[in-house]
Amino acid sequence: MEIRVHSAKPYTVHIEEGSLALLPALCANYARVCWVVDSQVYALYGEGLPALGAETHFFVLPQGESNKNLAQYGRLLSYLADNRFDRKDLLVAVGGGVTGDLTGFAAATYMRGIDWICVPTTLLSMVDSSVGGKTAVDLPEGKNLVGAFWQPVAVVVDPTFLMSLPDRERKNGMGEVIKYACLMGGEDGRAILADELATERLIAACVQYKADVVRADERDNGVRATLNLGHTLGHSIEQLSGYTIPHGTAVAMGLGLIAEAAYRHGRLPKEDYYAVATALEGLCVPQVPYSLHALCEAALHDKKMEGSTLHLIDIFGLGDCRIVNLPHDRLEDYLC
């Protein structure tokens, strides 16, 4: 299955078991290719990764959100410079969202931009972070505060990688999947919430939805912001936990808080609320271990702040999620 992403630099998302075999052809015209691989993925699959281009390099990144930082970004840039990579060479990111975000940011900035391919290996990265060209690293003050828009030249989604994924990582990815179900609504959205779609179809539905949004708003100036449903509070949860709570789980927690408040205040119909709540319960999403006040204080560092205004994404129904502009000191009252 192929989905075309129509951006300033159009590219194709290839979704199929065994699609990793496409890489030699995709990389054939590059002199140097550097595999940038998550350490756990490298331990499982490193020996099977093929030589690409005329000269193949491997760079292994430590796993985990805590390593999506300027220090690891600098290590990768220095490696590329030491090995004389130039603007006609290629990076191939193999791993989850951390690997894709950091590799994409390195590609965006090394020599003012080189090509990269994303090979997501987690459910979360397959349905979300691998598509759309958002790349970033974190600062101690907040998540994704340093980054760039830099589209890959291709995305290769091989669901075979999910066979080695621990159950906790599958549930982590499903946090983003449920977010997409809320955004898309309709038959596919309700089928996702009811856990009725096969894996490849589920991935394709999420990727197609995001591709349509990116086509309408590549630079995140309007409708693309709705993809941040659950993320304002989710990023606060991640930051307060020292990134021990993974991204998808934190988004699911944040989405649960948003949906509950929307239902309580009469913004979200009962039927839609229970569909969302039941899906989250099926993931065994844990209770949020922080007060609402602490979450709202942490949200002041969120990149969706503009001056003293926070752009919160609220849910008014399945398929009806909107941007709500709030003064930063009104967020807690809005969610109480």
C-alpha positions as CSV (number, residue, x, y, z in Angstrom):
1,M,0.0,0.0,0.0
2,E,1.3,3.4,-0.9
3,I,0.1,6.8,0.4
4,R,1.4,10.0,-1.2
5,V,2.2,12.9,1.1
6,H,1.7,16.2,-0.9
7,S,4.1,18.7,0.8
8,A,6.7,21.1,-0.5
9,K,8.8,18.0,-1.1
10,P,6.3,15.3,-2.0
11,Y,7.1,11.7,-1.0
12,T,5.5,8.3,-0.6
13,V,4.8,6.3,2.5
14,H,5.2,2.6,1.7
15,I,3.1,0.3,4.1
16,E,3.5,-3.4,3.6
17,E,5.1,-6.4,5.3
18,G,8.6,-6.9,3.8
19,S,8.8,-3.3,2.6
20,L,12.3,-3.0,4.1
21,A,13.4,-4.7,0.9
22,L,12.6,-1.4,-1.0
23,L,15.5,0.4,0.6
24,P,18.4,-0.6,-1.7
25,A,16.5,0.8,-4.7
26,L,15.5,4.0,-2.8
27,C,19.1,4.5,-1.8
28,A,20.8,3.5,-5.0
29,N,21.7,7.0,-6.1
30,Y,23.5,8.1,-2.9
31,A,27.3,7.8,-2.4
32,R,27.2,7.6,1.4
33,V,24.4,6.3,3.5
34,C,24.3,6.3,7.3
35,W,21.9,4.1,9.1
36,V,20.9,5.9,12.3
37,V,19.5,3.1,14.5
38,D,17.9,2.9,17.9
39,S,20.2,0.7,20.2
40,Q,17.5,-1.8,20.9
41,V,16.5,-2.1,17.3
42,Y,20.2,-2.5,16.4
43,A,20.5,-5.4,18.9
44,L,17.5,-7.2,17.3
45,Y,18.0,-6.4,13.6
46,G,21.4,-4.8,13.1
47,E,23.0,-7.8,11.5
48,G,20.2,-8.0,8.9
49,L,20.4,-4.3,7.8
50,P,21.8,-4.3,4.2
51,A,24.6,-2.2,2.7
52,L,23.2,0.8,1.0
53,G,24.7,3.2,-1.5
54,A,28.4,3.0,-2.4
55,E,29.5,3.4,1.3
56,T,27.5,2.3,4.3
57,H,27.8,3.7,7.9
58,F,26.1,2.8,11.1
59,F,25.4,5.2,14.0
60,V,23.7,3.8,17.1
61,L,21.5,6.1,19.3
62,P,20.7,5.3,22.9
63,Q,17.1,4.4,23.3
64,G,14.6,6.6,25.1
65,E,13.1,10.2,25.2
66,S,15.8,11.3,27.6
67,N,18.3,10.9,24.8
68,K,16.5,13.1,22.4
69,N,18.7,16.0,23.3
70,L,21.3,18.4,22.0
71,A,24.2,16.2,23.2
72,Q,23.1,13.2,21.1
73,Y,22.2,15.5,18.2
74,G,25.8,16.9,18.4
75,R,27.3,13.5,18.4
76,L,25.5,12.6,15.2
77,L,26.5,15.8,13.5
78,S,30.2,15.2,14.5
79,Y,30.1,11.7,13.2
80,L,28.8,12.9,9.8
81,A,31.4,15.6,9.6
82,D,34.2,13.2,10.7
83,N,33.2,10.8,7.9
84,R,32.9,13.5,5.3
85,F,29.2,13.3,4.6
86,D,28.0,16.0,2.2
87,R,24.8,17.4,0.9
88,K,24.4,14.5,-1.7
89,D,24.5,11.8,1.0
90,L,21.6,10.2,2.9
91,L,20.5,9.4,6.5
92,V,18.2,6.4,7.2
93,A,16.5,6.5,10.6
94,V,15.5,3.1,12.0
95,G,13.6,3.2,15.3
96,G,10.8,4.9,17.1
97,G,9.8,8.5,17.4
98,V,13.0,9.6,19.2
99,T,15.2,8.2,16.5
100,G,13.1,9.7,13.7
101,D,12.8,13.2,15.4
102,L,16.6,13.5,16.1
103,T,17.7,12.1,12.8
104,G,15.3,14.3,10.9
105,F,16.6,17.4,12.7
106,A,20.2,16.4,12.0
107,A,19.2,16.0,8.3
108,A,17.5,19.4,8.3
109,T,20.5,21.2,9.7
110,Y,23.7,19.4,8.6
111,M,25.1,21.4,5.7
112,R,21.7,23.3,5.7
113,G,19.9,20.1,4.7
114,I,20.5,16.6,3.4
115,D,18.1,13.9,2.4
116,W,16.7,11.3,4.9
117,I,14.4,8.3,4.9
118,C,12.4,7.2,7.9
119,V,11.9,3.6,8.8
120,P,9.6,3.6,11.9
121,T,9.7,0.4,14.0
122,T,7.1,1.2,16.7
123,L,3.3,1.6,16.3
124,L,3.5,5.2,17.5
125,S,6.1,6.2,15.0
126,M,4.3,4.3,12.1
127,V,1.0,6.1,12.6
128,D,2.3,9.5,13.6
129,S,5.8,10.9,14.0
130,S,7.3,9.4,10.8
131,V,4.9,11.4,8.6
132,G,4.7,15.2,8.2
133,G,8.3,16.5,8.5
134,K,8.3,17.7,12.1
135,T,11.8,17.1,13.6
136,A,13.1,18.2,17.0
137,V,15.1,17.6,20.1
138,D,14.1,18.4,23.7
139,L,15.5,20.9,26.2
140,P,15.4,20.6,30.0
141,E,12.7,23.3,29.9
142,G,10.3,21.4,27.6
143,K,9.7,18.9,24.8
144,N,10.4,19.6,21.1
145,L,11.6,23.2,21.7
146,V,14.4,23.0,19.1
147,G,13.4,21.7,15.7
148,A,12.6,22.2,12.0
149,F,10.2,21.2,9.3
150,W,12.1,18.8,7.1
151,Q,10.3,16.2,5.1
152,P,11.9,12.8,4.4
153,V,12.3,11.6,0.8
154,A,10.4,8.4,1.7
155,V,8.9,6.6,4.7
156,V,9.1,2.8,4.8
157,V,6.6,1.2,7.2
158,D,7.2,-2.6,7.6
159,P,4.6,-3.9,10.1
160,T,6.9,-7.0,10.6
161,F,8.8,-4.9,13.2
162,L,5.7,-4.9,15.4
163,M,6.1,-8.6,16.0
164,S,9.1,-7.9,18.4
165,L,7.3,-5.0,20.1
166,P,6.6,-5.4,23.8
167,D,2.9,-5.1,24.8
168,R,3.7,-1.9,26.7
169,E,5.0,-0.3,23.4
170,R,1.9,-1.5,21.5
171,K,-0.3,0.2,24.2
172,N,1.9,3.3,24.0
173,G,1.3,3.5,20.2
174,M,-2.4,3.0,20.7
175,G,-2.5,6.3,22.6
176,E,-1.8,8.1,19.4
177,V,-4.1,5.8,17.4
178,I,-7.1,6.7,19.7
179,K,-6.2,10.4,19.2
180,Y,-6.5,9.9,15.4
181,A,-9.8,8.0,15.9
182,C,-11.2,11.0,17.8
183,L,-10.0,13.4,15.0
184,M,-11.2,11.4,12.0
185,G,-14.6,10.3,13.5
186,G,-16.8,8.5,11.0
187,E,-16.8,4.8,10.2
188,D,-13.0,4.4,10.5
189,G,-12.7,6.4,13.7
190,R,-15.5,4.4,15.5
191,A,-14.0,1.1,14.2
192,I,-10.6,2.0,15.6
193,L,-12.1,2.9,19.0
194,A,-13.9,-0.5,18.9
195,D,-10.7,-2.3,18.0
196,E,-12.1,-3.6,14.8
197,L,-9.4,-2.8,12.2
198,A,-6.5,-5.0,11.2
199,T,-3.1,-3.6,11.9
200,E,-2.1,-2.6,8.4
201,R,-5.5,-1.0,7.8
202,L,-5.3,0.9,11.1
203,I,-1.8,2.2,10.2
204,A,-3.0,3.3,6.7
205,A,-6.1,5.1,8.1
206,C,-4.0,7.1,10.5
207,V,-1.3,7.9,7.9
208,Q,-3.9,8.9,5.3
209,Y,-5.6,11.2,7.8
210,K,-2.3,12.9,8.7
211,A,-1.2,13.1,5.0
212,D,-4.5,15.0,4.2
213,V,-3.9,17.4,7.1
214,V,-0.2,18.0,6.1
215,R,-1.4,18.7,2.5
216,A,-3.8,21.4,3.9
217,D,-1.4,22.9,6.5
218,E,2.2,21.7,6.2
219,R,3.7,24.4,8.4
220,D,1.3,24.0,11.3
221,N,-0.4,27.4,11.0
222,G,-4.0,26.2,11.3
223,V,-5.7,22.8,11.1
224,R,-2.6,20.8,11.7
225,A,-2.6,22.1,15.3
226,T,-5.6,19.8,15.9
227,L,-3.2,16.8,15.7
228,N,-2.0,18.0,19.1
229,L,-5.2,16.7,20.7
230,G,-4.2,15.4,24.2
231,H,-0.6,16.7,23.7
232,T,-0.7,19.9,25.9
233,L,-1.4,17.9,29.0
234,G,0.5,14.9,27.6
235,H,3.7,16.9,27.3
236,S,3.3,18.2,30.8
237,I,2.9,14.6,32.1
238,E,6.0,13.5,30.2
239,Q,8.1,16.5,31.5
240,L,7.0,16.1,35.1
241,S,7.8,12.4,35.0
242,G,11.3,13.1,33.7
243,Y,10.2,11.3,30.5
244,T,9.7,8.0,32.4
245,I,6.1,8.0,31.2
246,P,6.3,7.3,27.4
247,H,4.8,9.7,24.9
248,G,1.8,7.7,23.7
249,T,0.8,6.8,27.2
250,A,1.1,10.5,28.3
251,V,-1.1,11.6,25.3
252,A,-3.7,9.0,26.2
253,M,-3.7,10.4,29.8
254,G,-4.0,13.9,28.5
255,L,-6.8,12.9,26.1
256,G,-8.6,11.3,28.9
257,L,-8.5,14.5,31.0
258,I,-9.6,16.6,28.0
259,A,-12.5,14.3,27.1
260,E,-13.7,14.0,30.7
261,A,-13.7,17.8,31.1
262,A,-15.5,18.2,27.8
263,Y,-18.2,15.7,28.8
264,R,-18.6,17.2,32.3
265,H,-19.1,20.7,30.8
266,G,-21.6,19.5,28.2
267,R,-19.2,20.0,25.2
268,L,-18.9,16.3,24.3
269,P,-21.9,14.1,23.8
270,K,-22.3,11.1,26.1
271,E,-22.1,8.5,23.4
272,D,-18.9,9.9,22.1
273,Y,-17.4,10.3,25.5
274,Y,-18.1,6.7,26.4
275,A,-16.6,5.4,23.1
276,V,-13.4,7.3,24.0
277,A,-13.4,6.3,27.6
278,T,-14.0,2.7,26.8
279,A,-11.1,2.6,24.3
280,L,-8.7,4.2,26.9
281,E,-9.9,1.7,29.6
282,G,-9.0,-1.1,27.2
283,L,-5.4,0.2,27.2
284,C,-5.4,0.2,31.0
285,V,-4.2,3.8,30.9
286,P,-3.0,4.6,34.4
287,Q,-4.2,7.4,36.6
288,V,-2.5,10.8,36.1
289,P,0.0,11.0,39.1
290,Y,0.0,14.8,39.1
291,S,-2.4,17.5,40.1
292,L,-4.2,19.5,37.5
293,H,-2.5,22.6,38.8
294,A,1.0,21.1,38.3
295,L,0.0,20.1,34.7
296,C,-1.2,23.5,33.9
297,E,1.9,25.2,35.3
298,A,4.1,22.8,33.2
299,A,2.0,23.7,30.1
300,L,3.3,27.3,30.3
301,H,6.5,25.9,28.6
302,D,4.5,24.2,25.8
303,K,5.4,25.2,22.3
304,K,1.7,25.9,21.7
305,M,1.9,29.0,23.9
306,E,1.9,32.3,22.0
307,G,2.6,35.2,24.4
308,S,0.1,34.6,27.3
309,T,-2.3,32.6,25.1
310,L,-2.4,28.8,25.0
311,H,-3.8,27.0,21.9
312,L,-5.6,24.1,23.5
313,I,-7.2,21.3,21.3
314,D,-10.6,20.4,22.7
315,I,-13.0,17.6,21.6
316,F,-16.7,18.4,20.9
317,G,-17.5,15.1,19.3
318,L,-15.9,12.3,17.3
319,G,-14.6,14.1,14.1
320,D,-15.1,17.5,15.7
321,C,-11.9,18.7,17.5
322,R,-11.2,22.4,17.6
323,I,-8.6,24.9,18.7
324,V,-9.6,26.8,21.8
325,N,-7.5,29.9,22.6
326,L,-7.2,30.4,26.3
327,P,-5.3,32.9,28.5
328,H,-2.7,30.8,30.3
329,D,-4.3,31.5,33.7
330,R,-7.7,30.2,32.5
331,L,-6.5,26.7,31.6
332,E,-7.1,25.2,35.0
333,D,-10.6,26.7,35.3
334,Y,-11.4,25.4,31.8
335,L,-10.5,21.8,32.7
336,C,-11.9,21.7,36.2
